Amino acid sequence: MRLIGFFLGLGAKVKLAMAAIAGFLVIIALAVAKGQSMQNVKNERQKAKEYRKTTEDIADAKPIDRNADNARDRLSKRNKR
C-alpha cells in the first residue's frame, strides 16, 4: 500500500519520465528478442546447408577400393597435400 501511495504522490512529470524509461526498456528487450530469433533462424539455415552438403558428398562418394596397392597410393597422395 505504501508503494502505491508513493507512486500516486509523484508529480506528473516524474510519472511521465518513468513511463518513458519503462517503454524504452521494453523496446530494448523486444529488439534483443528479435535479434536472438533472427540469429536462431540463421543458425538453423546454416545447419540445413551443411546437412545438405554432407548428404550430397555421401551420395557422390566413390565405392571403397579394396586393392592394397591403390590404398597405399591414395594415402601417399593424401599426405603430400
Secondary structure, DSSP 8 states (H G I E B T S, - for coil): -HHHHHHHHS-HHHHHHHHHHHHHHHHHHHHHHHHHHHHHHHHHHHHHHHHHHHHHHHHH-------HHHHHHHHHHHHH-
